């Protein structure tokens, strides 16, 4: 999505990244509520895809990555950033397994609006340094991490 949805949301109702993307409430919403809100004719072109995500284990390397099958997901840290502040927030194991989306190679494409104003937006990557946090993109196009229970922008993507 070029911009975020009109409403903001959290990754989990409590501040935890336990279970990574696989277990977070936002994944269930992306593949259930968000997908289900589309007319059937718009759901049909979207295919399930493999989604690789890191796991918090108290180190910047992280544990083994988790692979899920999703119709919709949030971008991972490496899919948005290629180096720089990325390595301070998401796990290096996740970053090694992924590549940057071409769209996000242009820094200005990392700015997303919620109801017409620039807002921060969630990534699916758990923080590599804190079990309470997931990674997000701040309004100045930079990588950050914050409590999973914060309500910020949502920009799901799918695979046609």
C-alpha positions, 0 to 999 in steps of 0.5 A: 500500500502506498499509504496506511489504512485510515485507522491505526492498530497495534501488533498485540494487545499487550506489549510482547513480541513472543511468537514473532509474526506467526503468533501476533494478533496483527497477522491474524487480522491481516489474513482474516479481518483485512482479507475478509473485508474485501469483496470476493472478487478482489480476494481471488487474485491474491495468492498465499506466499511464504513470509520469513520473519525473525525471532527475538531471543535477546541477541541481535542475531536472533533465533531461527527465522519462522516461515508462515504462509500468508495472503497479506502481511506487513513488510519486514525491516529488511524489506523496507531498509537496506542497512543503516539503522535497520541493524539496530532494530531487527535481527540479523538472521532475518535480514540475511534471509530477505531483500529490500523491496524495490519500492522502499529503495526510494526513501520518500516511499517510506513515508506513509500517511494515516488520514492525510498526515504522515504517521509511523507504521508497523513492520512484522519484524520483532525487535532484536533487543527487547521482547516488548517491541516490534519494529516500525518506520518513523515519520522521518523514514527511519527505522525504530522499535516500539511497544507492540501495544502502541496503535500506529499505521498499518500498510499490509501488502499481498502477492498477486 
